Amino acid sequence: MHRPDLDNRRLTLLVGATVAAIALYFVVLPRMPEAWRTPGSPELYLMGVTGAVLLLTAASFSIAKRGRGLGSPVAWFAAHVNLACLGSLCIAIHSVGYMRRPPALLILALLGLAALGVWARIWGAKRMAATLGTKRPGFAAPDPALRARLQALIEQKRDLLTRLDPSAEEALFSPNLSHWLGHPLLALAYLRLVREEEALIGVRESVGRAQAWWRAAHLALAGLFVIGLVIHVVTVTFFAGYVADGGEIYWWHLTKW
């Protein structure tokens, strides 16, 4: 079977092409029709909707890779990158370069997401591979108090796992989409125990700061982007008068609050 892949060369070309397309758009922007230079015009409104849909679909990769029977994670990752690039291009066009209003924070979040994603794939992956491939001459035994705390945590995880997924093994288990949908409170409790165990054994301290925190930062930025996007849609749709600040309301909306 053909395995869809997005190697570093293709990733670099795709991101580079997206950046070049955005730069070209802003170069020709002054000579484009007025509708394409007016934030909220029908053309740019539809461009924003398209970009939002593409980016939200790209974000679904985080959910899909945790599901069963939802296809190859490699294919989902390739779709994630392609949709994110297209969505970012649409959002950049939608913004018309206006960076003096709060929605500009969404653009900054997209830039941060792109930078973290590219770093993780091209440079971070090498560090992770080196970490997993490191040969340790030996491991120092933890002190008795720490061992007792770890043993108690493992027992709690095993007891919780009998209710969450009786067929799973504690050493190999990680909550997936079915667990979160079927038993969200149990999955959350199990994840809390996992985080507590990682803190006790110093998982993050065993690697560099960038390698330890890039994923948390990526997810945090993605969450902030989604929240900001929802706020932006709600305000321009229901609080058009507030957004216009006394000016003309020329975009599609439901109320003028």
N, C-alpha and C positions, 0 to 999 in steps of 0.2 A: 504494500500500500504506500502511496505517496504521502510523505509526512510534510505538512506545511511548516515552513520555517522562516524566520526573519533573522538572518545573521546580522552581525555588526555592520557589515558594509551596506546592506540594504537599509538597515535602520538609519545609518548616517545619511544615506542618500535621500531617504524619505523625509527625515527631519530637515535636512538642508533644502530640499525642494519646497517644503512648507514655509520655511523662513524666507526663501527667495520669492515665493508667490506673495507673501504678505508685504515684503519690501516693495515689490513691483506695484502692488495695488496702491500703496501710499504715494508712490512716485507719480502715478497717473491720476490719482484722486482729484487734484485740482482741476483737471480737464474733463472730468466725468459729469454727466447730467446732474442737476440739482437734487433729484430724488435720491441719488447714490451718495450725496454729501449731507443729507439731512437725517439726523438720528431719529428713528421712529417712523420714517416713511414706510409705505407699504412694502417696497422692495427690501429695505433693510430690516423691517419687522419680520418678514418671512425668512430672511437670512439668519436672523437671531434665533427664530424658532427651529430652523434646520440645524443650526449649530448646537443648540441645547439638546435636541433629540439625539444627535450623533454623540455628544459627550456623555449623556446619561446612558446611552447604549454601551459606550466604551467602558463606563464605570461598572456595568453589569459583569465584566470579566471577573471582578473580585468575588461575585456571588456564584457565577457559573463554574469557576474552577473548584468550588467547594461542593458542587452537586455531583450526583451519580448519574451516569448516562447522558450527560450534557455535551458530549463530544470531547475532542482532544484539547487539553489545556494549551498546547502549543498553537493550535489553530485559533483558540480564543485570544491568546496573547497577540498574535499577528493582527487579528481583527481589532483588538484593543488599541494597538498603536495606529493602525490605519484610520480608524474612526476618530481617534483623538486628534490626529493631524488634520483631517478634514473638518472636524468640528471647531478646532482652534482657528483655522482659516476663516470659517464662516463667522465666528464670533469677532475676529479682528476686523472683518469687513463691516459687521453690524455696528461696531463701536465707532467707526469713522475717525478713530484716533482721539476721541474725547477722553481725556484722562483727568479731568478736573471734578468729576462727580463720583460718588461712592461706588457705582458699578465698575469703575476702573479697577477696584480691588479684585474683581473676578479675573481681569486680565493678568494681574500680578500673580494670582493663585495659579492660573494656567501656566505661566512662565515657570513658576516654582515646580509644578508637577512635571513639566517637560524636562527641566534640568535634572531633577531627582531621578526620573525614569531613565534618561539617557545615561546618567552616571552609573546607576545600578546595573544596567545591561552591559555597558562597555568596560567600565573600570571596577565597579563593585562586584560583579560576577567573578572576576579573577581573584579578588581578595577572598570571596566566599569559598571558591574552589580550593584556594591555598589553605584556608582554615580547615576545611573538611579533609584535605589530604595530608595534614600535618601529622607526623609520627611523634608521639610522646614517649620518652624513655620510661616513664613511670608516673603514677599518680599518687600524690600524698594522701594518706587516709585523713578524712575530716575528724575533728575532735568529737568526743563522745556526745556532747550536747547537740552539736549540729547533726550528727548521724541520727540521734533520737528524733529531732524535729523533722528531718527528711523522711524517716520511716513512718512517722505519724501522718505526714502529708500524703505519702504514697498509699497508706491504708485508707485515708479519706477519699482519695481519688478512686481506688478500687471499689469501695463501698458505693460511691456515687455512680460509677460506671455500670454497676449491676442494674441500676434503674434506668440509666441513659441508653446503654447499648450492651446487653448481657454477653453478646458474642465477641466483643472487642477485647483487646489486650491493652492493659494500662501503658506499657512501654511503647506501644506503637500507635496509640489512639490520638486522634485530633478531631474535634467536632466539625462535621460538615453541614451542608445546607439542610439535609433532612433532620438532623438533630436540632438545629436552631429552630426549624419550623414546628417540629413535633414536641420538643421539650425545651423551650427557650430558657426557662429559669434554671433547669438542670445544666444546660450547656453553659450558661453564664457562670454558674457556681463552679463547674469543672474548670472553666477558663481562669477563674480567679485563683483556684488552687495551683494551676499550671504557672501562672505569673508569680505566685508566692514561692513556688519551688525554684523557678529560674532566678529569683532574687536571692534566695538562700545560697545557691551554688555559684552565683556571680556570672551568669551567662553573658550579659552585656559587657561586663568588665573584662571578659576574656578576649574580646576583639576590640578593634579601633572604634572611636566614637562614631565616625561616619558609617561604618558597617553596622554598628549596633542600633543606630537611630534613624537611618534613612527611610526604612519602611514605615515606621511610626509617623515620621514627618510627612511621607507621601500620602498616607491614609488620612492624616489630620487635614492636610491641604485639600484633599479630595472632598472630605466631609464639609469643610468650610465653603468650598466652591458650590456644592450642592445646596447648602443652606442659603448662601448668598444668591444663588440663581432663583430659588423659590421666593425669596424676599423681593428680588427684582421683578419677577413676573407678577407677584401679588400687587406690588406698589403701582406699576405702570398700568395694570388692568383695573384695579379697584380704587386707587388713590391718584388718578391722573391729574387732578387739580393740584395736589401737593407736589407731584413731580414737575408739572409745568411751572409752578411757582409764579402764577399770575400771567403766564404767557399762553400762547395758542396750544390747544390740545389737538394734534393732527394725527395721532396714532390710534389704532383700534383699542377700545377700552369699554368697560361695562359701567363704571361709575366715575364721577368727577370729584370725589371726596378730596 
